[in-house]
Amino acid sequence: AETDKLFEDNPDEPWHITADTISYDDPPRRYVADGSVRISKGNVRLTADHVQFDHRTMDAAASGHVVLVSGKDVLIGDSIDINLQDQVGTVIQGTVFLEENHFYIRGDKIEKLGENTYAAEQATLSSCDGQAPAWKITGRKLDVTLEGYGVIRHAALWAKDVPVLYTPIFVFPAKRQRQTGLLAPEFGSSTRKGAFYTQPFYWAINEQSDMTYAPQYMSERGLQHSLEYRYIVDTQSRGTIMADYLD
């Protein structure tokens, strides 16, 4: 059996459900769908092998090849319990792909706390495609809100399969738009520079230009100022101006 308009929550934009088989339990007044299940409305779509769905509360329990699409973001997992109206729920052994930021978030348990907010346990964050990313950050707990910031606790930075850095907490921007502020610092030591520390500052001037100012202090050489200005006029005209000064 296949049903295109099994229920509606408003007359203007109905929810749709299709499956190989659909049955109705009364009580507990819920729909049970099996085989190529698809529940959708607007930019929200849930597909799975098996779904139990309460159209009064909009609660859905799905298992088997679960895929939840919310706008441009995609959540994949073994199983999920979610309220489709509020977009709040939990996925087991899941992966979230945030398209605008090109972030992959993987975790043993991922909680979708709202339309743009996620939390993950035993989490991995990366912007690389594929199952073997060139770099990744792992942590015990991750919290991220789009157009805000993400936080990873007990974080480790990996290059391929080699851990290179540990920090108790790691904060990263999860914004779609450019934002003025401090960039990640660089520090180290060498025989020529001595101990050195660089703290870049990024200025999003407007849609056509931006600038980075990166002062670097070197114990053996002093303070160096570095400036990089970038602009774009149209698809055929753009440029970069760079300047460094060291006394």
C-alpha positions in Angstrom: 0.0 0.0 0.0 1.1 3.6 -0.6 -0.5 6.7 0.8 0.5 10.2 -0.2 -1.5 12.3 2.2 -2.0 10.2 5.3 -2.3 13.1 7.7 -2.1 16.9 7.8 -1.1 19.3 10.5 -2.3 22.4 8.6 -4.4 22.8 5.4 -1.7 24.7 3.5 1.2 22.3 3.8 0.4 18.7 4.5 2.8 16.0 5.8 3.3 13.1 3.4 4.1 9.5 4.1 4.9 6.7 1.7 6.0 3.1 2.4 5.7 -0.4 1.1 3.2 -1.2 3.9 1.4 1.1 6.3 -0.7 0.0 9.3 -2.6 1.8 12.1 -2.5 0.8 15.7 -5.5 1.9 17.9 -4.5 2.1 20.7 -1.9 3.6 20.9 -3.1 5.5 17.8 0.1 5.4 15.8 1.1 4.6 12.3 3.6 1.8 11.6 5.3 1.9 8.2 7.7 -0.6 6.8 9.9 -0.7 3.7 11.3 2.4 1.9 9.5 4.7 4.4 9.5 8.4 3.6 7.9 11.1 5.7 8.3 14.7 4.4 7.0 18.2 4.6 8.7 21.3 3.1 12.5 21.1 3.6 12.3 18.3 6.2 12.5 14.6 5.1 12.9 11.4 7.0 13.6 8.1 5.3 14.2 4.7 6.9 13.4 1.0 6.7 10.9 1.1 9.6 9.1 4.0 11.3 6.6 4.2 14.1 4.8 7.6 13.9 2.3 9.4 16.1 0.8 12.1 13.9 -0.8 13.9 17.0 2.5 14.6 18.7 4.7 14.3 15.6 7.0 11.9 17.4 8.8 9.4 15.1 10.9 6.3 16.0 12.9 5.2 12.9 15.4 2.4 12.3 17.4 0.9 9.5 19.3 3.2 7.0 17.9 6.4 8.7 18.4 9.7 6.9 17.0 13.0 8.1 17.3 16.0 5.8 16.6 19.4 7.4 17.1 22.1 4.9 20.7 21.7 3.6 21.9 19.6 6.6 21.8 15.8 6.6 21.8 13.4 9.6 22.5 9.7 9.0 22.3 7.0 11.7 21.3 3.5 12.7 18.2 4.7 14.5 16.5 7.9 15.6 13.8 9.1 18.0 12.7 12.6 17.0 9.9 15.1 17.1 9.6 16.2 13.5 7.7 19.4 14.4 10.3 20.7 16.8 13.2 18.8 15.2 14.4 17.6 18.5 15.6 14.1 19.0 18.5 11.6 19.3 20.3 9.4 16.8 22.5 6.4 17.5 25.8 5.9 15.7 25.2 9.0 13.7 26.8 11.4 11.3 25.7 15.0 10.7 26.8 16.9 7.5 26.4 20.7 7.8 26.6 21.8 4.2 27.1 25.5 4.6 30.1 25.0 6.9 31.1 21.7 5.3 31.4 20.1 8.7 31.1 16.4 9.4 30.1 15.5 13.0 30.2 11.9 14.0 29.2 10.4 17.3 28.0 7.4 19.2 25.0 9.4 20.2 24.0 12.7 18.5 21.3 14.9 19.9 19.5 17.4 17.7 18.4 20.0 20.2 16.7 22.3 17.6 16.7 23.3 14.0 20.4 24.5 14.2 21.8 23.0 17.4 23.5 19.6 17.9 25.3 17.8 20.7 27.4 14.6 20.3 29.1 12.1 22.6 32.4 10.5 21.7 32.4 13.0 18.8 34.6 13.6 15.7 34.6 16.8 13.8 36.2 17.3 10.3 35.7 19.2 7.1 37.2 16.5 5.0 35.1 14.1 2.8 35.4 10.4 3.2 35.9 8.0 6.1 39.6 8.6 6.4 39.9 12.4 6.7 43.3 14.2 6.4 42.6 15.9 9.7 40.0 15.6 12.5 39.3 16.7 16.0 37.9 14.2 18.5 36.4 14.7 21.9 34.2 13.3 24.6 31.5 15.9 24.1 30.7 18.3 21.3 28.1 21.1 21.3 27.5 23.3 18.2 25.0 25.9 17.1 25.0 27.2 13.5 25.5 31.0 13.3 27.2 30.6 16.7 30.1 28.6 18.1 31.0 25.0 18.7 32.8 23.6 21.8 34.6 20.3 22.1 35.7 19.0 25.5 38.8 16.9 26.0 39.7 17.5 22.4 42.6 16.0 20.4 43.7 17.1 16.9 44.7 14.3 14.6 46.7 14.3 11.3 45.4 11.1 9.6 45.8 8.6 12.4 48.4 10.4 14.5 47.4 12.6 17.4 49.4 15.9 17.4 47.7 18.1 20.0 45.5 17.8 23.1 43.5 20.6 24.8 40.9 20.4 27.6 38.5 22.5 25.6 38.4 23.6 21.9 36.2 26.4 20.6 35.5 26.9 16.9 33.2 29.2 14.9 30.2 27.6 13.1 29.1 30.7 11.2 28.0 30.8 7.6 29.1 34.4 7.2 32.6 35.9 7.6 33.1 37.5 11.0 35.7 39.9 12.4 37.8 38.5 15.2 40.9 36.7 16.3 42.2 33.7 14.3 44.0 30.7 15.7 47.4 31.7 17.1 50.8 30.2 16.1 53.7 29.6 18.4 57.0 27.7 18.6 60.7 28.2 18.6 63.7 28.2 16.3 67.4 29.0 16.4 66.9 32.2 14.2 63.7 33.5 15.9 64.0 32.1 19.4 60.6 31.6 21.0 57.9 33.2 18.8 54.1 33.9 19.0 51.8 35.1 16.3 48.2 36.3 16.9 46.4 37.0 13.7 43.4 39.4 13.7 40.8 39.1 10.8 38.7 42.1 9.7 35.7 41.4 7.5 35.5 44.9 6.0 32.6 44.4 3.6 31.4 41.9 1.0 34.2 43.0 -1.4 37.2 43.2 0.8 38.9 41.9 4.0 42.2 42.2 5.8 44.4 40.2 8.2 46.8 41.8 10.6 49.3 39.3 12.2 51.9 40.7 14.7 54.6 38.2 15.5 56.8 38.5 18.6 60.2 36.8 18.4 62.5 36.7 21.4 65.7 36.9 19.3 64.5 39.5 16.7 61.7 41.6 18.2 58.2 42.4 16.9 57.3 41.9 13.2 54.1 43.4 11.8 52.4 41.6 8.8 49.4 42.9 6.9 47.4 41.3 4.1 44.6 43.1 2.3 42.3 41.3 -0.2 39.7 42.8 -2.5 37.4 41.8 -5.3 35.7 44.1 -7.8 34.0 41.6 -10.1 34.6 38.1 -11.6 37.4 39.6 -13.7 39.2 41.9 -11.2 40.6 41.0 -7.8 43.9 41.5 -5.9 46.0 41.1 -2.8 48.3 43.6 -1.1 50.8 42.3 1.4 53.3 44.2 3.6 55.7 43.2 6.4 57.8 45.4 8.7 60.6 44.4 11.2 63.0 46.7 12.8 
